[in-house]
């Protein structure tokens, strides 16, 4: 049996433009999954990734 959860966790990144923009190209929200080290990075992660719905590179923020 495992003693603890571990340091690395899997999280989901969601596009900020798709979530707030009502007049977009197609319905839906771009999401990516990645891992982070919870000891080194305690704050929420923000990365610039390609959004297939916006068809541009936008900021993707960590969601629960």
N, C-alpha and C positions, 0 to 999 in steps of 0.2 A: 504494500500500500504506500501511496505517496504521502509524504509528511506535510508538504505545503503546495501551493499552486504553482510556484515557479516565478522567475523574474520576467520572462517574455510573455506578452499577452497579444492575442489577435484582436484587431479593431477594424472598424469600418469607416471609410472616408466618404463623405457625401458632398456633391457639388453645391456651392452656395448660390450660384446664379440660377440654376434650375429650380431650387427651392423657393426663391423669391420672385422670379419672373413669370408672370402669367402669359405674356405674349411671346412664346418660344416656338421653336421649329417643330418639336414633337412632344407629346405627353410622356412624362417619365423623368426619373432622376438618375444621374450617373453616380455609381458607387464603386469603390475599390476596397479590397481588403489588404491589410498589411500587418506587420508585427512591430511592437516597440518594447523597449526595455523600461519597465515601470520604475526602476530605481534611478536611472539616468535622466529620463524624460517624464517628469511628473505632471507637466501641463498638457493641455490638449494639443494634438498634432495638427499642423496645417501644411499641406503640400500643394504645389502647383502641378496639376495633372490635366490630361486631355479629356474633355467632356464630349462624348459622342452626340449628345442632344443639343448642346450649344455650338458644336463644331469648332471650338477654340480651346486654348489652355486657360483654365480657371482655377481658383483657389478651392481646394477640397478640405473640409474640416472634419475632425473626428466626431462621431456620434456614438451614443450608447447602444 
